[in-house]
Amino acid sequence: GCQLTGTLPVSILRDMAGLAYLWLSDNMLEGSLKTELGNLANLEFLLVRNNRFTGTIPELYFDQLSNLVYFDVSQNSFSGPLPSDVSKWKKLRYLFLDENLFTGTIPATYEALPDLEAFYANRNQLTGTLSAEFGAWSKMSDLDLSENGLSGTLPTEWGAMTALGKFYLHANQLTGNLPSEYSSWSEMQFMQISYNRFSGAIPSEWSAMTDLEVFFASQNLLTGELPAELGSWSKLWSFSADANALSGVLSPQWGQLTALEALVLSDNILTGNLPPDFGSWSNMRNFLLDRNALSGPLPDDYESWSKVQNIVLLENALEGTLPSNWRKMADLKVINLGQNQLFGTLPSSFREWRSIRNLYLLENALSGSFPNEWGALTSLERIYLATNFFTGTLPSVWGNLTELKELW
């Protein structure tokens, strides 16, 4: 942007008959889009993103700007229904209508855009259901309809969008099952469907999405077990499905997800042990499985998690001792093992957690004395040890914990 202000300079632009690119994004222009721009019949790229425009898209544009390939009016204050006549732009490949005040439904006529590759209409006030006809978008790569008021189910016909790589539908009111037909999305990389009301299981057939890197399905009504077959997602680095009703055990096959950096499955009803096979996750940074029904010991094998920063296993039924070789987790900042059934003593070897800030071990069955060696944990801000069976007094060297704000 050039910090342009005022309204569109149509007196200058309207006679530029050969103009193919008009890029006025990231300025402070205001008012409406002028009908005079419809005279620029050779225009292929029209971008006015991130300004202060209001009103609607002039009808004249749809008849006269037939060469448009790229149309971006995102991050303004356009209002009213989405224009149905966009379907007249047969060469259109990129359509960005996001972050405005558009209302109503997504016109079914948009299925007549054969070359559309990217469609962003997120952060508007759209309602209605998703048209099965959009399955005709055979070249669609990026689809973002998130943060609206869309309802209904996911059309199985969308399985025909085999070029789809980015799929964002979070923060709507969508319901129903996740279609197994979407297993045809072999180029899918980023899927975000959180904050809806989807139900049923995550389809095991989705294991065919072998390019998937990010999967977010938090805060839905999903049930069933996590499919072991998803261990084929070899490029996956972030998986979040917290606040659902997922059950069953964690599959050892997921140990094949060696690119995984974040696993968030808090607030489900998962059972069984933590698989030692997850020790292969040398890139793990955030491991959050609090408020489940996990049992068994803390695996020694997780010592290879040298990059991990957050481990939260609060409110499970884990038992056994604290693995002394977890001392190798040199980047650990937060560990919360509270409200489990852990026993044994506090390992002096944890003095190597020089980055630790928050250490929560309350409401277990831990015993013994407080290690002098923990006086070296000078980054500690919070340490919760209450409701255990410790004996003795706090070591005087804990006076070195000058960053400590809460001791409980």
C-alpha positions as CSV (number, residue, x, y, z in Angstrom):
1,G,0.0,0.0,0.0
2,C,0.9,3.7,-0.5
3,Q,-1.4,5.1,2.2
4,L,-3.8,6.4,-0.4
5,T,-6.9,8.0,1.0
6,G,-10.2,9.3,-0.3
7,T,-12.3,7.6,-3.0
8,L,-11.3,5.7,-6.1
9,P,-9.7,8.0,-8.7
10,V,-12.1,7.1,-11.5
11,S,-11.4,10.2,-13.5
12,I,-7.9,8.9,-14.0
13,L,-8.7,5.2,-14.3
14,R,-11.7,5.1,-16.5
15,D,-9.9,5.9,-19.8
16,M,-7.1,3.4,-19.3
17,A,-8.7,1.0,-21.7
18,G,-5.7,-1.4,-21.9
19,L,-5.3,-1.7,-18.1
20,A,-5.0,-5.4,-17.1
21,Y,-3.8,-5.1,-13.5
22,L,-5.3,-2.8,-10.9
23,W,-3.8,-3.3,-7.5
24,L,-5.0,-0.8,-4.8
25,S,-4.8,-3.1,-1.8
26,D,-3.6,-2.1,1.7
27,N,-4.6,1.6,1.6
28,M,-7.2,3.7,3.3
29,L,-9.5,4.2,0.3
30,E,-13.2,4.5,1.2
31,G,-16.6,4.9,-0.4
32,S,-18.0,2.5,-3.0
33,L,-16.6,0.7,-6.0
34,K,-17.4,3.0,-8.9
35,T,-19.3,1.7,-11.9
36,E,-16.8,3.4,-14.2
37,L,-14.3,0.7,-13.5
38,G,-16.7,-1.6,-15.5
39,N,-15.3,0.2,-18.7
40,L,-11.9,-1.5,-18.2
41,A,-12.8,-4.4,-20.3
42,N,-9.2,-5.8,-20.4
43,L,-8.9,-6.0,-16.7
44,E,-7.7,-9.3,-15.5
45,F,-6.6,-8.5,-11.9
46,L,-8.7,-6.3,-9.6
47,L,-7.4,-6.1,-6.0
48,V,-8.8,-3.6,-3.4
49,R,-8.1,-5.7,-0.3
50,N,-7.7,-4.0,3.1
51,N,-9.3,-0.7,2.5
52,R,-12.5,1.0,3.8
53,F,-14.9,0.4,1.0
54,T,-18.6,-0.1,1.6
55,G,-21.7,-0.9,-0.4
56,T,-22.1,-3.6,-2.9
57,I,-20.3,-4.8,-6.1
58,P,-21.7,-2.9,-9.1
59,E,-23.8,-5.2,-11.4
60,L,-22.1,-3.6,-14.4
61,Y,-18.9,-5.4,-13.5
62,F,-20.3,-8.9,-14.2
63,D,-21.2,-8.1,-17.8
64,Q,-18.2,-6.1,-18.8
65,L,-15.2,-7.4,-16.9
66,S,-15.3,-10.8,-18.6
67,N,-11.5,-11.2,-18.6
68,L,-11.2,-11.2,-14.8
69,V,-8.9,-13.9,-13.4
70,Y,-8.3,-12.5,-9.9
71,F,-10.9,-10.5,-7.9
72,D,-10.1,-9.5,-4.3
73,V,-12.3,-7.3,-2.2
74,S,-11.4,-8.8,1.1
75,Q,-11.0,-6.9,4.4
76,N,-13.4,-4.1,3.6
77,S,-17.0,-3.4,4.7
78,F,-19.0,-4.6,1.7
79,S,-22.5,-5.7,2.5
80,G,-25.6,-7.3,1.1
81,P,-25.9,-10.8,-0.4
82,L,-23.0,-12.4,-2.4
83,P,-23.5,-11.4,-6.0
84,S,-24.9,-14.3,-8.0
85,D,-23.6,-12.9,-11.3
86,V,-20.0,-13.6,-10.4
87,S,-20.7,-16.8,-12.4
88,K,-20.5,-14.8,-15.6
89,W,-16.7,-14.4,-15.0
90,K,-15.9,-17.7,-16.8
91,K,-12.1,-17.1,-16.6
92,L,-12.1,-16.4,-12.9
93,R,-9.6,-18.4,-10.9
94,Y,-9.2,-16.5,-7.6
95,L,-12.2,-15.1,-5.7
96,F,-11.6,-13.3,-2.4
97,L,-14.7,-12.0,-0.6
98,D,-13.5,-12.6,3.0
99,E,-13.7,-10.3,6.0
100,N,-16.7,-8.2,4.9
101,L,-20.3,-7.9,6.0
102,F,-21.9,-10.1,3.2
103,T,-25.1,-11.9,4.2
104,G,-27.4,-14.6,2.9
105,T,-26.4,-17.9,1.2
106,I,-23.6,-18.8,-1.2
107,P,-25.2,-18.7,-4.7
108,A,-25.5,-22.1,-6.3
109,T,-24.6,-20.3,-9.6
110,Y,-21.0,-20.3,-8.5
111,E,-20.7,-23.9,-9.5
112,A,-20.5,-22.5,-13.1
113,L,-17.0,-21.2,-12.5
114,P,-15.0,-24.1,-14.1
115,D,-11.5,-22.7,-13.5
116,L,-12.0,-21.5,-9.9
117,E,-8.9,-22.5,-7.8
118,A,-9.3,-20.4,-4.7
119,F,-12.5,-19.1,-3.0
120,Y,-12.4,-17.3,0.3
121,A,-15.6,-16.0,1.9
122,N,-14.7,-16.4,5.6
123,R,-15.5,-14.0,8.3
124,N,-18.8,-12.7,6.9
125,Q,-22.4,-13.3,8.0
126,L,-23.3,-16.1,5.5
127,T,-26.0,-18.6,6.3
128,G,-27.7,-21.5,4.6
129,T,-26.3,-24.9,3.5
130,L,-23.4,-26.0,1.4
131,S,-24.4,-26.8,-2.2
132,A,-23.6,-30.2,-3.5
133,E,-23.1,-28.6,-7.0
134,F,-19.8,-27.1,-5.8
135,G,-18.4,-30.6,-6.3
136,A,-18.0,-29.4,-9.9
137,W,-15.0,-27.2,-8.8
138,S,-12.5,-29.8,-10.2
139,K,-9.6,-27.3,-10.0
140,M,-10.4,-25.9,-6.5
141,S,-7.3,-25.9,-4.3
142,D,-8.1,-23.4,-1.5
143,L,-11.6,-23.2,0.1
144,D,-12.3,-21.1,3.1
145,L,-15.8,-20.6,4.4
146,S,-15.0,-20.4,8.0
147,E,-16.4,-18.1,10.7
148,N,-19.9,-17.7,9.3
149,G,-23.3,-19.1,10.2
150,L,-23.4,-22.0,7.7
151,S,-25.5,-25.0,8.6
152,G,-26.4,-28.5,7.3
153,T,-24.2,-31.3,6.4
154,L,-21.1,-31.8,4.3
155,P,-22.1,-32.9,0.8
156,T,-20.6,-36.2,-0.2
157,E,-20.4,-34.8,-3.8
158,W,-17.5,-32.6,-2.7
159,G,-15.3,-35.7,-2.8
160,A,-15.0,-34.8,-6.5
161,M,-12.9,-31.7,-5.7
162,T,-9.7,-33.8,-5.9
163,A,-7.4,-30.8,-6.3
164,L,-8.3,-29.5,-2.8
165,G,-5.3,-28.7,-0.6
166,K,-6.7,-26.3,2.0
167,F,-10.1,-26.7,3.5
168,Y,-11.3,-24.3,6.2
169,L,-14.9,-24.6,7.6
170,H,-14.3,-23.8,11.3
171,A,-16.6,-21.8,13.4
172,N,-19.9,-22.5,11.7
173,Q,-23.0,-24.6,12.7
174,L,-22.4,-27.6,10.5
175,T,-23.6,-31.0,11.5
176,G,-23.6,-34.6,10.5
177,N,-20.9,-37.1,9.8
178,L,-17.5,-36.6,8.1
179,P,-17.9,-38.1,4.6
180,S,-15.6,-41.1,3.8
181,E,-15.8,-39.9,0.2
182,Y,-13.3,-37.2,1.0
183,S,-10.6,-39.8,1.0
184,S,-10.2,-38.8,-2.7
185,W,-8.6,-35.5,-1.5
186,S,-5.1,-36.9,-2.1
187,E,-3.6,-33.4,-2.2
188,M,-5.1,-32.2,1.1
189,Q,-2.6,-30.4,3.3
190,F,-4.5,-28.3,5.8
191,M,-7.9,-29.1,7.2
192,Q,-9.6,-27.0,9.8
193,I,-13.2,-28.1,10.8
194,S,-13.2,-27.1,14.5
195,Y,-16.1,-25.4,16.3
196,N,-19.0,-27.0,14.5
197,R,-21.3,-29.9,15.5
198,F,-19.9,-32.7,13.4
199,S,-20.7,-36.2,14.8
200,G,-19.7,-39.8,14.2
201,A,-16.2,-41.1,13.8
202,I,-13.2,-39.7,11.9
203,P,-13.2,-42.0,8.8
204,S,-10.4,-44.5,8.5
205,E,-10.6,-43.9,4.8
206,W,-9.1,-40.5,5.3
207,S,-5.8,-42.2,5.7
208,A,-5.5,-41.8,2.0
209,M,-4.8,-38.1,2.5
210,T,-1.1,-38.8,2.7
211,D,0.0,-35.2,2.1
212,L,-2.0,-33.9,5.2
213,E,0.1,-31.6,7.4
214,V,-2.5,-30.1,9.7
215,F,-5.8,-31.5,11.0
216,F,-8.0,-29.5,13.4
217,A,-11.4,-30.9,14.5
218,S,-11.6,-29.4,18.0
219,Q,-14.9,-28.8,19.8
220,N,-17.3,-30.9,17.8
221,L,-19.4,-34.0,18.8
222,L,-17.1,-36.6,17.3
223,T,-17.1,-40.1,18.7
224,G,-15.5,-43.5,18.2
225,E,-11.8,-44.5,18.2
226,L,-9.0,-42.6,16.5
227,P,-8.3,-44.8,13.4
228,A,-5.0,-46.6,13.6
229,E,-4.7,-46.1,9.8
230,L,-4.1,-42.4,10.2
231,G,-0.5,-43.5,11.1
232,S,0.0,-43.1,7.3
233,W,-0.2,-39.3,7.6
234,S,3.6,-39.2,7.4
235,K,3.7,-35.4,6.8
236,L,1.4,-34.5,9.7
237,W,2.9,-32.0,12.2
238,S,-0.2,-30.8,14.0
239,F,-3.3,-32.8,15.1
240,S,-6.1,-31.3,17.3
241,A,-9.4,-32.9,18.2
242,D,-9.9,-31.8,21.8
243,A,-13.3,-31.3,23.3
244,N,-15.1,-34.1,21.5
245,A,-16.2,-37.6,22.8
246,L,-13.5,-39.7,21.2
247,S,-12.9,-43.0,22.9
248,G,-10.8,-46.1,22.8
249,V,-7.0,-46.5,23.0
250,L,-4.2,-44.6,21.3
251,S,-2.8,-46.8,18.5
252,P,0.9,-47.7,18.5
253,Q,0.7,-47.2,14.7
254,W,0.7,-43.5,15.3
255,G,4.3,-43.9,16.3
256,Q,4.9,-43.6,12.5
257,L,4.0,-39.9,12.6
258,T,7.6,-38.8,13.0
259,A,7.0,-35.3,11.8
260,L,4.4,-34.7,14.5
261,E,5.0,-31.5,16.6
262,A,1.6,-31.1,18.3
263,L,-1.0,-33.6,19.5
264,V,-4.0,-32.0,21.3
265,L,-6.7,-34.5,22.5
266,S,-7.8,-32.9,25.7
267,D,-11.3,-33.4,27.0
268,N,-12.2,-36.7,25.4
269,I,-12.8,-40.2,26.9
270,L,-9.6,-41.9,25.7
271,T,-8.5,-45.0,27.7
272,G,-5.5,-47.3,27.8
273,N,-1.8,-46.7,28.1
274,L,0.4,-44.1,26.5
275,P,2.1,-46.1,23.7
276,P,5.9,-46.4,24.1
277,D,6.0,-46.2,20.2
278,F,5.4,-42.5,20.5
279,G,9.0,-42.2,21.6
280,S,9.8,-41.9,17.9
281,W,8.3,-38.3,17.9
282,S,11.6,-36.5,18.1
283,N,9.9,-33.3,16.8
284,M,7.2,-33.2,19.5
285,R,6.6,-29.8,21.1
286,N,3.1,-29.8,22.5
287,F,1.5,-33.0,24.0
288,L,-1.9,-32.2,25.5
289,L,-4.1,-35.1,26.6
290,D,-5.6,-33.8,29.8
291,R,-9.0,-34.8,31.1
292,N,-9.3,-38.3,29.6
293,A,-9.2,-41.7,31.2
294,L,-5.6,-42.8,30.3
295,S,-3.9,-45.3,32.6
296,G,-0.6,-47.1,33.0
297,P,2.9,-45.6,33.4
298,L,4.6,-42.7,31.9
299,P,6.8,-44.2,29.1
300,D,10.6,-44.0,29.5
301,D,10.8,-43.9,25.7
302,Y,9.7,-40.3,25.6
303,E,13.2,-39.2,26.6
304,S,13.8,-38.6,22.9
305,W,11.4,-35.6,23.0
306,S,14.3,-33.1,23.2
307,K,12.2,-30.3,21.7
308,V,9.1,-30.7,23.7
309,Q,7.9,-27.6,25.5
310,N,4.4,-28.5,26.9
311,I,3.2,-31.8,28.4
312,V,-0.2,-31.7,29.9
313,L,-1.7,-35.0,31.2
314,L,-3.9,-33.5,34.0
315,E,-6.9,-35.5,35.2
316,N,-6.2,-39.0,33.9
317,A,-5.5,-42.3,35.8
318,L,-1.8,-42.5,35.1
319,E,0.3,-44.4,37.6
320,G,3.8,-45.4,38.3
321,T,6.9,-43.2,38.9
322,L,8.2,-40.1,37.3
323,P,10.7,-41.3,34.6
324,S,14.1,-39.9,35.6
325,N,15.3,-40.0,32.0
326,W,12.7,-37.3,31.1
327,R,15.5,-35.0,32.3
328,K,16.6,-35.0,28.6
329,M,13.6,-32.8,27.7
330,A,15.8,-29.8,27.7
331,D,13.3,-27.3,26.3
332,L,10.4,-28.2,28.6
333,K,8.5,-25.2,29.8
334,V,5.3,-26.6,31.2
335,I,4.5,-30.0,32.6
336,N,1.2,-30.8,34.2
337,L,0.7,-34.3,35.7
338,G,-1.7,-33.3,38.4
339,Q,-4.7,-35.4,39.5
340,N,-3.3,-38.8,38.5
341,Q,-2.1,-41.8,40.6
342,L,1.6,-41.3,40.3
343,F,3.8,-42.4,43.2
344,G,7.5,-42.5,44.1
345,T,9.9,-39.7,44.7
346,L,10.8,-36.5,42.8
347,P,13.8,-37.3,40.6
348,S,16.8,-35.1,41.4
349,S,17.7,-35.4,37.7
350,F,15.0,-33.0,36.7
351,R,17.4,-30.2,37.7
352,E,18.3,-30.3,34.0
353,W,15.0,-28.7,33.1
354,R,16.6,-25.3,32.9
355,S,13.7,-23.8,30.8
356,I,10.9,-25.1,33.0
357,R,8.4,-22.4,34.1
358,N,5.3,-24.3,35.4
359,L,5.5,-27.6,37.1
360,Y,2.3,-29.1,38.4
361,L,2.2,-32.4,40.3
362,L,-0.6,-31.9,42.7
363,E,-3.1,-34.6,43.8
364,N,-1.0,-37.7,43.2
365,A,0.6,-40.1,45.7
366,L,4.2,-38.8,45.4
367,S,6.3,-39.1,48.5
368,G,9.8,-38.5,49.9
369,S,11.7,-35.3,50.3
370,F,12.1,-32.2,48.2
371,P,15.3,-32.4,46.1
372,N,18.0,-29.9,46.8
373,E,18.9,-30.1,43.2
374,W,15.7,-28.4,42.1
375,G,17.2,-25.2,43.4
376,A,18.8,-25.0,40.0
377,L,15.5,-24.5,38.3
378,T,15.8,-20.8,38.3
379,S,13.2,-20.2,35.5
380,L,10.4,-21.7,37.6
381,E,7.4,-19.4,38.1
382,R,4.8,-21.9,39.4
383,I,5.2,-25.2,41.2
384,Y,2.2,-27.1,42.6
385,L,3.0,-30.1,44.8
386,A,-0.1,-30.1,47.1
387,T,-2.1,-33.2,48.1
388,N,0.8,-35.7,48.0
389,F,2.7,-37.4,50.8
390,F,6.0,-35.4,50.9
391,T,8.0,-35.2,54.1
392,G,10.6,-32.9,55.4
393,T,11.1,-29.2,54.8
394,L,11.8,-27.1,51.7
395,P,15.5,-27.0,51.0
396,S,17.1,-23.6,51.6
397,V,18.6,-23.7,48.1
398,W,15.1,-23.3,46.8
399,G,15.6,-19.7,47.8
400,N,17.5,-19.4,44.4
401,L,14.1,-19.7,42.7
402,T,13.8,-15.9,42.4
403,E,11.3,-16.0,39.5
404,L,8.8,-18.1,41.5
405,K,5.4,-16.5,41.8
406,E,3.3,-19.5,43.1
407,L,4.3,-22.3,45.4
408,W,1.5,-24.6,46.4
